[in-house]
């Protein structure tokens, strides 16, 4: 294989007029897109970037993100994506650790880079939206000539995203050209007929995160489809874009689908142009899936993955799905559930199991995976690498840190993240089970469950609930509802109504914040 972006040259030659990018009413055809990518790549080479060098992209979802990303790869460099919500403190570790020499960013973010520049290897800052002190503009940076695609080997690193750091200092994840090319193709193949020339993907998932990067941007541009970047999530705006621009594919996180169904005018949305909708990143409550499908008459599939697996390892797909399940491993990925001794835990006959009736400890274990999309390793962190992998039966298995089980038909179910499990009075409670129940309550718009410290029980269960507008139920009613439907040890002893839940930009509830709030 060669460079992961090399095939775009063929698309640009064969379908020069087909739309690659669409933004704010402007379409950029493949020929023009690929030419700009080449000019950007040459600009990097002129700035001294050599194959294997790292370049930071510190931008929201904008067309220039896509150009810069492909330009870095075309020049044989490594992209270090950085969350545009980060401030100096947060980017300083990423820049110092990666030794990026060029950073592409917004004029408003240039000062954050300047502030830490002395501690890093940054030599050039590029501002995509006009002048800023200490930066050159995107237009100035583009060279007059293009650079030919630089050859790369399968296991050369292409992208180095960082983990979000909820469990310590963010770790650089080394993803190779093969990891990304394989995963982008495999996820594109989940759609009926694969990606088509006239597909337009909605780009609401942030591009600094692996999910948006591979599954939306790379997957569509690889195969000649179009990408529509959307810098910020807003449910009403997303629905308008889908309807007015004829978007055909939407990938999102559960919080986005929940937002869509909870809009007061959701029944007026016309999302019928969507031919494929998929949720990932955290568990999709069955209730949200059903409401989405009822309201919009579009099937909503669920997939699963991690940054370290580029990202998707499991997915449901048309004709093959089981609600509540993360689906089956992609063809080419192997997955199993293991106990603490790395012995395989037997599958259940059929899933999903009734979690009330089943002793989950008997059927669950840690999900481990092996396949062509599993990262090369963490950057410069030998100890973390040792803990992340187990070599067994000639394979390298990656530990996901997620607890789950599988059934005899090969469907996997994630019960929860290992670190989210609550141990109360000796019993294990998986927050997800309580959250699923809360979502079924008509007065609940959003919910998250955490363990809080308790002298007697070690931890107790607490639920944070966002009530629907005009809800009649009180926190006490919600607590009673849980008690009526769950074993006593699982029901939240505290229910607190809040206006919203703290979430990361990738839609995950920041449970550590909720635990801190509760402790206060
Ligand atoms: P960090 O690892 O630093 O805490 P993070 O959680 O943002 O950061 P990601 O790689 O974005 O890291 O997320 C991977 C995790 O997301 C998985 O391990 C799993 O817990 C969760 N996840 C993804 N998809 C699903 C799904 N469909 N159902 C349940 N959990 C999911």
Boltz pocket constraint, residues with backbone or C-beta under 6 A from the ligand:
constraints:
  - pocket:
      binder: B
      contacts: [[A, 163], [A, 164], [A, 165], [A, 166], [A, 167], [A, 279], [A, 280], [A, 281], [A, 282], [A, 283], [A, 284], [A, 302], [A, 303], [A, 304], [A, 305], [A, 306], [A, 307], [A, 308], [A, 326], [A, 400], [A, 401], [A, 402], [A, 414], [A, 416], [A, 417], [A, 506], [A, 508]]
      max_distance: 6.0
